[in-house]
């Protein structure tokens, strides 16, 4: 059984196709990178999978069942820039939002929910910032709050949109430790990733995307110079790393 | 004047009811106003208020009598139509939201004024008191009007408390809310409907022109006192209530003064106090922070 299966997905903005004939499967328990140039449709793919964008066609299965938010088995970490950080709320409160699906309508978070949220904060080294208004956090701290929120969702498959963008080295390490821990627990983590240098080190499965799937498989088979060239076209020149690193 | 005020509060049941209902109205619009502000929909509230006028006039022309509930139904209908039109224009044309709101607001209000002039030209229309809907006249409300307004306002406050958590997530992070299994479309529609209802029950006391101020001013004032949405909603409700009560009382006692402008002036003084002395990013705080910073810089450079 696959963690995620996408069949013939198509997405168009203003009648212009952004994603075409996307077919892919992501193995259960993998740590997967989605890699591709700007405008390749990486975020679009993630949003289309989660039904946040209208699909022209396509079928999405998560762990063998059609995707539905009601199954509560998919956790989501949006791009940091997607929310208003001036919103009147603090770190702990944002993390508690990850519990809302479990809490149910009209009810307030229970003591157990608060404990879970505090544990998640602690795991990401953020316990001192529980009552901090979210605007007063650094970019890396904001990203860690988002990860903690996904953590308390207690999902089986996680989709994360560029969690490593604009974070300091300390946060990057905290995030990758967390992703590996999730993987050890049998969860599947799928990450939109922009830093080619770290792909072989961080991820065991890689999806190369440029408006359609260029390649999808174990990182050591997919992350080759030829396939990257095919994904990025001329733009790869900017990224070219030593050959030994790419064939990693 | 103080004596008048105390007397009427103590001995005139009608005044007590008017005060109670404007208080509930103030709370409802303070609470809904917070969500509207964070959802960046304050201007929609203004458009809805202006768009309510033609609805009131059409309802009056159709029934020929001044039945508040019927007039408010008319106001709700055109108010909802205006929100729908704004969404439609933004979604299907290249016209941007601010322009769409401005257009819908002025066209609906213009139509309303045309209809209103027509009504007041007629003999019995002149006595209908429909022109009070422009700037609001709390004293003109009958006992029955007051019950209607208080009941609806209490209902709106109750629903907002129930849906507090869901609306918070919806407004802060819609994508995450959808992935959490919340019915986004339903919650959005419910919010728009409650916002329209808040505006509609307020127009008799506050008037179509200034009703939006009672949505916006308490909410932005409350933001200067807290960084928590729960407290913001409570403080905003309290400022709305105080403004509503003060405006209604002054206008009832000094008859002739329109209620809406008085409410807005009261709310604006709350805003001024909050802006200057509030605990979060107010003027005083910014100035002291700046002073502490310059002193530290001086010390370090010595």
Interface residues (C-beta under 8 A of the other chain):
Chain A: X47 X50 X51 X52 X68 X69 X70 X72 X74 X76 X78 X82 X83 X84 X87 X88 X89 X90 X93 X94 X97 X98 X100 X101 X103 X105 X106 X107 X108 X133 X149 X153
Chain B: X38 X162 X163 X165 X166 X168 X169 X171 X172 X173 X175 X176 X177 X178 X179 X180 X181 X182 X223 X226 X227 X228 X229 X232
